[in-house]
Amino acid sequence: MRGFAGIDHLGLSVTDLDRSEHFYTVVLGLKPLMDFGTVRTFIDRETGFVLALSKHELGTDAPFTELPTGLDHIGLTAASRDELVEWERRFDALGVPYTPIRDEAFASHLNFRDPDNIALELSASNAVYDGWMAELRERDIPADEIRARVMDYLEGLK
């Protein structure tokens, strides 16, 4: 049996539905899909990604923190590092705080937060990572081979 077909949607608890809707529609460009009162859904029409925002009656107004067990951050895909630069410009224009692009071994990352302090990241992987992921979709690579490749690759970066 296949595990699962993909991620159907992501649900986030928020403190203010209107404020969060503004962020996710204006900043990230998601389109409103449905409003169920205490839950609103949005879609990225190009990818089909669906986001549900919920305001729970018994929820708190405390901002998100990644320190308790549970969600650490949400990683979104960017097509390229150049696209991350465009996102930085957009964040500057809209007053969205962010951490400047970090170029890491397998991808470039741009970190930012939503109005509830939920940690978000845009990531543009490099050709090495993309190649390995394509290979992993084609065949089962043993863990020791993956580990050896990663260590060799990282050593070569020094």
C-alpha positions in Angstrom: 0.0 0.0 0.0 1.2 3.5 -0.8 1.6 5.7 2.2 -0.4 8.7 1.2 -0.8 10.8 -2.0 0.4 14.2 -0.6 -0.6 16.9 1.8 -4.3 17.8 1.4 -4.2 21.1 3.4 -2.6 22.8 6.3 -4.6 24.1 9.2 -3.4 26.9 11.5 -5.0 28.3 14.7 -4.9 32.1 14.7 -5.9 34.8 17.1 -7.6 37.2 14.6 -9.2 35.8 11.4 -9.4 39.1 9.6 -5.7 40.0 10.3 -4.5 36.6 9.2 -6.7 36.6 6.1 -5.2 39.9 5.1 -1.7 38.5 5.6 -2.2 35.3 3.7 -4.1 37.0 0.8 -2.1 40.2 0.4 1.4 39.0 1.3 1.3 35.4 0.0 -1.4 35.9 -2.6 -3.7 33.1 -1.5 -7.3 33.3 -2.8 -10.3 33.0 -0.4 -12.1 29.7 -0.9 -14.7 29.3 1.9 -15.7 31.1 5.1 -17.3 28.8 7.7 -17.4 31.5 10.4 -14.6 30.3 12.7 -12.7 28.7 9.9 -11.7 30.2 6.6 -10.0 28.4 3.8 -7.7 29.7 1.1 -6.1 28.3 -2.0 -3.0 28.9 -4.1 -4.6 28.3 -7.5 -1.3 27.5 -9.2 -0.3 24.7 -6.8 -3.6 23.7 -5.3 -2.2 24.2 -1.8 -5.1 24.8 0.6 -4.7 26.7 3.9 -7.3 26.6 6.7 -7.3 29.3 9.4 -9.2 28.6 12.5 -10.1 30.9 15.4 -10.9 28.6 18.4 -13.4 29.7 21.0 -11.1 28.4 23.8 -7.9 29.6 22.1 -5.5 32.0 23.6 -4.1 35.3 22.3 -0.6 34.1 23.0 1.7 34.4 20.0 3.1 31.2 18.4 6.4 29.8 19.5 8.2 26.8 18.0 9.7 25.8 21.3 6.9 23.4 22.6 6.6 20.0 21.0 4.6 20.4 17.8 4.9 22.7 14.8 8.4 24.2 14.2 7.8 26.1 11.0 6.1 25.8 7.6 8.4 25.5 4.6 7.1 26.8 1.3 8.8 26.2 -2.1 10.3 28.9 -4.1 11.4 28.3 -7.7 14.8 29.9 -7.4 17.1 32.0 -5.3 16.2 35.0 -7.6 12.6 34.4 -6.6 13.6 34.7 -2.9 15.1 38.1 -3.7 11.8 39.1 -5.2 10.1 38.0 -2.0 12.5 40.1 0.0 11.4 43.1 -2.1 7.8 42.3 -1.6 8.2 41.9 2.2 10.0 45.3 2.3 7.2 46.9 0.4 4.5 45.4 2.7 6.4 45.9 6.0 6.8 42.1 6.7 9.7 41.4 8.9 12.1 38.7 7.7 15.6 37.3 8.1 17.8 38.0 5.0 18.3 35.1 2.6 20.6 32.4 4.0 22.5 30.3 1.5 22.9 26.8 2.9 24.4 23.5 1.6 21.2 22.3 -0.1 19.0 25.4 -0.5 18.6 29.1 0.1 16.1 30.1 2.8 14.1 33.2 3.5 12.4 33.1 6.9 9.5 35.3 8.0 6.5 35.2 10.4 2.8 35.7 10.1 0.8 38.1 12.4 0.6 35.3 15.1 4.4 34.8 14.9 4.0 31.5 13.1 7.4 30.7 11.6 7.3 30.5 7.8 10.1 29.8 5.3 10.5 30.1 1.6 13.2 27.7 0.3 14.8 27.3 -3.1 16.7 24.1 -3.4 19.9 23.7 -5.4 20.6 21.3 -8.3 22.3 18.7 -6.1 19.3 18.5 -3.7 16.9 18.4 -6.6 18.8 15.6 -8.3 18.9 13.5 -5.1 15.2 14.0 -4.6 14.5 12.9 -8.2 16.6 9.8 -7.6 14.8 9.0 -4.3 11.5 9.1 -6.2 12.9 6.6 -8.7 14.6 4.1 -6.3 15.0 3.2 -2.7 18.4 4.5 -1.6 19.8 2.8 1.5 20.2 5.2 4.5 24.0 4.5 4.7 24.4 5.5 1.1 22.4 8.7 1.7 24.5 9.5 4.8 27.8 8.9 2.9 26.7 11.1 0.0 25.7 13.9 2.3 28.9 13.7 4.2 31.0 13.7 1.0 29.1 16.6 -0.4 29.4 18.7 2.8 33.1 17.9 3.0 33.5 19.0 -0.6 32.0 22.4 0.3 34.8 23.1 2.8 
